[in-house]
Amino acid sequence: MTSAKNKTPARFAPRSSTRRTAAIAATAIGGVAAGVAAALKLGWLDRFFAHPGDAAGAEHAAPDLAADAPTPGTTRAPEAFRPDPTAPVSEAEREALRPATGTAPTLSATAGEMANQTGAPA
C-alpha cells in the first residue's frame, strides 16, 4: 500500500541523463568560449594574428636585431658627430658632473636630535 504522502511529485522526479549531458556540454562550451574571449581581450593570442602593414607581425622593424645586421662597433659615426677628446671641459660642466657628496642617509636619528625637536630639557 502506498499512501499519497510517499509519492514524489513530478517536478521533483529525477531528470533524464540526456538533459544532464546537454547541460554539462553547454557549460563546457560556454567556459571555452569565455576563455577564448578573455585571451583575445588580454592579447594572449596576438602572436597568431598578422598585424596590418607588416608581413612579419611586428609593430616596428628592428634592423639591428636582424640576422644579417652588422656587428655593433664595426662602423663609426661621421667625423662631424664624433666628440673631440682633446676639447677642454668648462668649469660649469665639470661642476655638473662632480659626484654628489655629503652625509650618508641613515634610519636612526643622531643623539639628541629628538630632544632638540621637541624642546625637552637635556
C-alpha positions as CSV (number, residue, x, y, z in Angstrom):
1,M,0.0,0.0,0.0
2,T,1.3,3.4,-1.0
3,S,-0.1,6.4,0.5
4,A,-0.3,9.8,-1.1
5,K,2.4,11.2,1.2
6,N,5.1,8.8,-0.2
7,K,4.6,9.7,-3.8
8,T,7.2,12.1,-5.3
9,P,5.6,15.0,-7.2
10,A,6.6,15.2,-10.9
11,R,8.6,18.4,-10.6
12,F,11.0,16.6,-8.1
13,A,11.4,13.5,-10.2
14,P,14.9,12.7,-11.4
15,R,15.8,14.3,-14.7
16,S,16.8,12.2,-17.7
17,S,20.5,11.7,-18.4
18,T,20.2,13.4,-21.8
19,R,19.2,16.7,-20.2
20,R,22.0,16.5,-17.7
21,T,24.6,15.7,-20.5
22,A,23.3,18.6,-22.6
23,A,23.7,21.0,-19.6
24,I,27.3,19.8,-18.9
25,A,28.2,20.2,-22.6
26,A,26.6,23.7,-22.7
27,T,28.6,24.7,-19.6
28,A,31.8,23.4,-21.1
29,I,31.3,25.1,-24.4
30,G,30.5,28.4,-22.6
31,G,33.6,28.0,-20.5
32,V,35.8,27.5,-23.5
33,A,34.2,30.5,-25.3
34,A,34.7,32.7,-22.2
35,G,38.3,31.6,-22.0
36,V,39.0,32.4,-25.7
37,A,37.3,35.7,-25.4
38,A,39.4,36.6,-22.3
39,A,42.6,35.5,-24.1
40,L,41.7,37.7,-27.1
41,K,41.0,40.7,-24.9
42,L,44.2,40.3,-22.9
43,G,46.3,39.9,-26.1
44,W,47.5,36.4,-25.3
45,L,46.7,35.3,-28.9
46,D,48.1,38.3,-30.7
47,R,51.2,36.5,-31.9
48,F,49.0,34.2,-34.0
49,F,47.4,37.1,-36.0
50,A,49.3,39.2,-38.5
51,H,49.2,42.9,-37.9
52,P,48.2,45.1,-40.9
53,G,51.1,46.7,-42.7
54,D,53.8,44.3,-41.5
55,A,54.3,40.9,-43.0
56,A,56.3,39.6,-40.0
57,G,53.7,40.7,-37.5
58,A,56.0,43.1,-35.6
59,E,54.8,46.7,-34.9
60,H,58.2,48.2,-35.7
61,A,61.0,46.8,-37.7
62,A,64.2,46.2,-35.8
63,P,67.0,46.1,-38.3
64,D,69.7,45.9,-35.6
65,L,68.2,42.6,-34.5
66,A,68.1,41.0,-38.0
67,A,70.2,38.0,-38.7
68,D,72.2,39.9,-41.3
69,A,72.8,43.0,-39.2
70,P,76.3,44.3,-38.9
71,T,78.2,43.7,-35.7
72,P,77.9,46.7,-33.3
73,G,81.0,48.8,-33.1
74,T,82.3,48.0,-36.5
75,T,81.1,51.3,-38.0
76,R,81.9,54.7,-36.6
77,A,79.8,57.9,-36.6
78,P,80.6,60.5,-39.2
79,E,83.5,62.8,-38.3
80,A,81.2,65.8,-37.6
81,F,79.3,63.9,-34.9
82,R,82.3,62.4,-33.0
83,P,83.2,64.1,-29.8
84,D,86.6,65.8,-29.6
85,P,88.5,64.0,-26.8
86,T,91.0,66.8,-26.6
87,A,88.5,69.6,-26.1
88,P,88.7,71.5,-22.8
89,V,85.9,71.0,-20.2
90,S,84.3,74.1,-18.9
91,E,84.1,74.7,-15.1
92,A,80.2,74.6,-15.3
93,E,80.3,71.2,-17.0
94,R,83.0,69.9,-14.5
95,E,80.8,71.0,-11.6
96,A,77.7,69.4,-13.1
97,L,79.5,66.1,-13.5
98,R,81.0,66.1,-10.0
99,P,79.7,63.3,-7.8
100,A,77.3,64.4,-5.0
101,T,79.0,64.2,-1.6
102,G,77.5,64.6,1.8
103,T,76.5,62.7,4.8
104,A,75.1,59.3,4.2
105,P,71.4,58.9,5.0
106,T,70.5,56.7,8.0
107,L,67.4,55.2,9.5
108,S,68.3,56.2,13.1
109,A,68.4,59.8,14.4
110,T,71.6,61.2,15.8
111,A,71.9,61.5,19.5
112,G,69.8,64.4,20.9
113,E,68.0,65.2,17.7
114,M,64.5,64.3,19.0
115,A,65.2,66.3,22.2
116,N,66.1,69.3,20.0
117,Q,62.9,69.0,18.0
118,T,60.5,68.5,21.0
119,G,62.1,71.1,23.2
120,A,62.6,68.7,26.0
121,P,65.3,69.6,28.5
122,A,68.5,67.8,28.1
